[in-house]
Amino acid sequence: MNGIIQIVSGLVIGGAGFHQISVDPIQGACALFLAGFLVMIGFEKKLAARSRDSK
């Protein structure tokens, strides 16, 4: 998956996670964890592509 798509997906899931915390804290925490993971991997892909292009 493209890094930008992964970052945007993570932000969307993070917003849903914040909303879900008020309803079910466990599901909200899991959604926030998944969102953080997606954003982290997306940024890593973008940095890897940038360093690969600079060589």
KACOR-V307467 format. One record per residue. N is the residue number from 0. RES is the residue in one small letter. SS is DSSP state (~ for helix, > for strand, _ for the rest). PHI is phi in whole degrees, -180 to 180 (* if undefined). Layout:
BEGIN
n = [N,N]
res = [RES,RES]
ss = [SS,SS]
phi = [PHI,PHI]
END
This chain:
BEGIN
n = [0,1,2,3,4,5,6,7,8,9,10,11,12,13,14,15,16,17,18,19,20,21,22,23,24,25,26,27,28,29,30,31,32,33,34,35,36,37,38,39,40,41,42,43,44,45,46,47,48,49,50,51,52,53,54]
res = [m,n,g,i,i,q,i,v,s,g,l,v,i,g,g,a,g,f,h,q,i,s,v,d,p,i,q,g,a,c,a,l,f,l,a,g,f,l,v,m,i,g,f,e,k,k,l,a,a,r,s,r,d,s,k]
ss = [_,_,~,~,~,~,~,~,~,~,~,~,~,~,~,~,~,~,~,~,~,~,~,_,~,~,~,~,~,~,~,~,~,~,~,~,~,~,~,~,~,~,~,~,~,~,~,~,~,~,~,~,~,~,_]
phi = [*,-63,-62,-66,-63,-66,-64,-64,-61,-63,-67,-66,-65,-63,-63,-67,-65,-62,-68,-72,-59,-69,-89,-142,-59,-67,-65,-64,-65,-65,-65,-67,-63,-62,-63,-61,-64,-63,-65,-62,-67,-63,-66,-63,-65,-64,-67,-65,-66,-67,-70,-69,-74,-79,-81]
END
